Amino acid sequence: MKQIFLIRHTTPDVEKGMCYGQTDLSVVETFAQEVAEVQAVLPTFADMQVYSSPLQRCRLLAEALQPAQDLLQIDNRLMEMHFGEWEMQKWADIHPETLQTWKQNFVETPTPAGESHGQVLERGLAFWDEKMALSHEAFAVVTHYGVMQCLLAHLLHIPLHQIFKLDLGYGAVVRVTLGENHYCKVKFLK
């Protein structure tokens, strides 16, 4: 059996209502408290491999969870969806017709000069399949809302166009247990 801990980054330092995808944001001043809340639901990471998005809101959490540099690996495939021209725009300021067209088929339709959710799933699954082939019995993945949604939708057989039913707040922790014969158990810890 394998145990994988999917962890969403803590609260980013950004104005509410902003589209920020791959923009490299720092974290808010409550970071230490949020890290403690994440650690409270996790096992000890002493010997656990941790993979992280390179964006600092994930990397800072990953480094706090796993200070041993040799057990921390950065992977660009774990980055949030690239929103292209929408990066750092307020959602309310994006042209309503353009936004509506994207919402109608966000699985296949990329944002202007950005990605679609299908593309996020594709790179997330490339990471996932590669790590499943390794001998790790347990590891952690510090990533973003979109990547976690896509991976969980795949594991739970939820159609990708319904991923917004998966509510994952900042600092969310999900334990995925995998076994023989496609056994998969998902537990939302935080």
C-alpha positions as CSV (number, residue, x, y, z in Angstrom):
1,M,0.0,0.0,0.0
2,K,1.1,3.6,-0.7
3,Q,0.0,6.7,1.2
4,I,0.2,10.0,-0.5
5,F,-0.6,13.3,1.2
6,L,-1.9,16.0,-1.2
7,I,-1.4,19.4,0.5
8,R,-2.6,22.8,-0.8
9,H,-0.4,25.8,0.0
10,T,-1.4,28.2,2.8
11,T,-3.0,31.6,2.3
12,P,-1.2,33.6,-0.4
13,D,-0.5,37.3,0.0
14,V,-2.9,38.6,-2.7
15,E,-5.9,40.8,-2.9
16,K,-9.2,38.8,-2.7
17,G,-10.9,38.2,-6.0
18,M,-7.7,38.2,-8.0
19,C,-6.8,35.6,-10.6
20,Y,-3.3,34.6,-9.8
21,G,-2.5,31.1,-11.1
22,Q,1.3,30.9,-11.8
23,T,2.1,34.3,-10.4
24,D,4.7,33.7,-7.7
25,L,3.1,35.1,-4.6
26,S,4.4,35.1,-1.0
27,V,2.3,34.1,2.0
28,V,0.5,36.1,4.6
29,E,1.8,36.9,8.1
30,T,-0.2,34.0,9.6
31,F,2.0,31.5,7.7
32,A,3.5,29.9,10.9
33,Q,0.1,29.3,12.4
34,E,-1.2,27.8,9.2
35,V,1.9,25.5,9.0
36,A,1.2,24.3,12.5
37,E,-2.4,23.5,11.5
38,V,-1.2,21.5,8.5
39,Q,1.4,19.7,10.6
40,A,-1.2,18.8,13.2
41,V,-3.0,16.4,10.8
42,L,0.1,14.9,9.2
43,P,2.4,12.1,10.3
44,T,6.1,13.0,11.1
45,F,7.9,13.8,7.9
46,A,11.4,12.8,9.1
47,D,12.1,10.3,6.3
48,M,9.3,11.2,3.9
49,Q,9.9,12.5,0.4
50,V,8.1,15.7,-0.3
51,Y,7.5,17.1,-3.8
52,S,6.5,20.7,-4.3
53,S,5.5,23.3,-6.9
54,P,8.3,25.8,-7.3
55,L,6.0,28.7,-6.6
56,Q,7.0,30.1,-3.2
57,R,3.5,29.8,-1.6
58,C,4.1,26.0,-2.0
59,R,7.8,25.8,-1.6
60,L,7.8,27.7,1.7
61,L,5.3,25.2,3.1
62,A,7.2,22.2,1.8
63,E,10.4,23.5,3.4
64,A,8.6,23.9,6.7
65,L,7.3,20.4,6.5
66,Q,10.5,18.8,5.3
67,P,13.6,20.7,6.2
68,A,15.9,17.9,4.9
69,Q,17.0,19.2,1.5
70,D,17.7,15.8,0.2
71,L,14.1,14.7,0.8
72,L,12.5,17.8,-0.9
73,Q,12.2,17.9,-4.6
74,I,10.7,20.8,-6.7
75,D,8.6,19.8,-9.8
76,N,7.3,22.3,-12.3
77,R,4.4,20.0,-13.2
78,L,2.9,20.8,-9.8
79,M,2.5,24.5,-10.6
80,E,-1.0,26.0,-10.6
81,M,-2.9,26.5,-13.9
82,H,-1.4,29.2,-16.0
83,F,-4.1,31.8,-16.5
84,G,-2.2,33.6,-19.3
85,E,-3.5,37.1,-19.9
86,W,-5.8,36.8,-16.9
87,E,-2.9,36.6,-14.4
88,M,-3.2,39.3,-11.7
89,Q,-6.5,40.6,-13.0
90,K,-9.5,40.8,-10.9
91,W,-12.0,38.1,-11.9
92,A,-14.7,40.9,-11.9
93,D,-12.6,42.8,-14.5
94,I,-12.3,39.9,-17.1
95,H,-14.6,40.5,-20.0
96,P,-17.9,38.7,-19.1
97,E,-18.4,37.0,-22.6
98,T,-14.8,35.8,-22.6
99,L,-15.1,34.4,-19.1
100,Q,-18.5,32.8,-19.9
101,T,-17.1,31.1,-23.0
102,W,-14.2,29.7,-20.9
103,K,-16.6,28.5,-18.1
104,Q,-18.7,26.6,-20.6
105,N,-15.8,24.4,-21.5
106,F,-12.8,25.0,-19.2
107,V,-11.7,21.4,-19.5
108,E,-10.8,21.9,-23.2
109,T,-10.6,25.7,-23.6
110,P,-7.5,27.4,-22.4
111,T,-7.6,30.9,-21.0
112,P,-6.1,33.5,-23.4
113,A,-2.4,32.6,-23.7
114,G,-2.8,30.2,-20.8
115,E,-3.9,26.6,-20.1
116,S,-7.0,24.6,-19.9
117,H,-7.9,22.3,-17.0
118,G,-7.3,19.3,-19.3
119,Q,-3.7,20.5,-19.7
120,V,-3.3,20.8,-16.0
121,L,-4.6,17.3,-15.6
122,E,-2.3,16.0,-18.2
123,R,0.9,17.4,-16.6
124,G,-0.4,16.4,-13.1
125,L,-1.0,12.8,-14.2
126,A,2.5,12.7,-15.8
127,F,3.9,13.6,-12.4
128,W,1.6,11.1,-10.6
129,D,2.3,8.2,-12.9
130,E,6.1,8.8,-12.6
131,K,5.9,8.8,-8.8
132,M,3.6,5.8,-8.6
133,A,6.3,3.8,-10.4
134,L,8.8,4.6,-7.6
135,S,9.2,2.5,-4.4
136,H,8.1,5.2,-2.0
137,E,5.5,3.8,0.5
138,A,4.6,7.3,1.5
139,F,5.2,10.8,0.2
140,A,3.7,14.2,0.2
141,V,2.8,16.6,-2.6
142,V,2.6,20.4,-1.9
143,T,0.7,21.9,-4.7
144,H,-2.3,24.1,-5.7
145,Y,-6.0,24.1,-5.9
146,G,-6.3,23.3,-9.6
147,V,-3.7,20.5,-9.6
148,M,-5.3,18.9,-6.5
149,Q,-8.8,19.1,-8.0
150,C,-7.6,17.5,-11.2
151,L,-5.7,14.6,-9.5
152,L,-8.6,14.0,-7.1
153,A,-11.1,14.0,-9.9
154,H,-9.1,11.4,-11.7
155,L,-8.7,9.2,-8.6
156,L,-12.3,9.5,-7.6
157,H,-13.6,9.1,-11.2
158,I,-15.3,12.5,-11.1
159,P,-15.8,14.1,-14.6
160,L,-13.3,16.9,-14.9
161,H,-16.1,19.4,-15.7
162,Q,-17.4,18.8,-12.1
163,I,-14.2,19.5,-10.2
164,F,-15.5,22.6,-8.6
165,K,-17.5,20.3,-6.3
166,L,-14.2,19.5,-4.6
167,D,-13.8,22.3,-2.0
168,L,-10.2,22.6,-1.0
169,G,-9.3,25.5,1.3
170,Y,-5.9,26.9,1.9
171,G,-3.8,24.4,3.8
172,A,-6.1,21.5,2.8
173,V,-4.7,18.0,3.4
174,V,-6.0,14.9,1.6
175,R,-4.6,11.4,2.3
176,V,-4.8,9.0,-0.6
177,T,-4.2,5.3,0.2
178,L,-3.6,3.1,-2.8
179,G,-3.5,-0.7,-2.8
180,E,-3.7,-3.7,-5.1
181,N,-6.5,-4.2,-7.7
182,H,-7.0,-0.4,-8.1
183,Y,-7.9,0.1,-4.4
184,C,-8.1,3.8,-3.7
185,K,-9.3,5.4,-0.5
186,V,-9.4,9.2,-0.1
187,K,-9.7,10.9,3.2
188,F,-10.0,14.7,3.7
189,L,-7.9,15.4,6.8
190,K,-8.1,19.2,6.8
